Amino acid sequence: MSTHAAAIPQLTPTALNVAGVPLKDAVWLHAESRLTLVQKLATERGAAILKHVRSYLSP
């Protein structure tokens, strides 16, 4: 798992929202589900979340 993906479970939906992730997507990422975090990040919605986080973390 990449450094960015490993950091995501430590972030709250609010912190993800500050990084530019729409709140409904941030909540979805943390919601209980039959999908694992890795499976969620592999979806189109998950890829969009990672894109927001990467751009927020990049200088």
Secondary structure, DSSP 8 states (H G I E B T S, - for coil): --HHHHHGGGS-HHHHHHTT--HHHHHHHHS--SS-HHHHHTSHHHHHHHHHHHHHH--
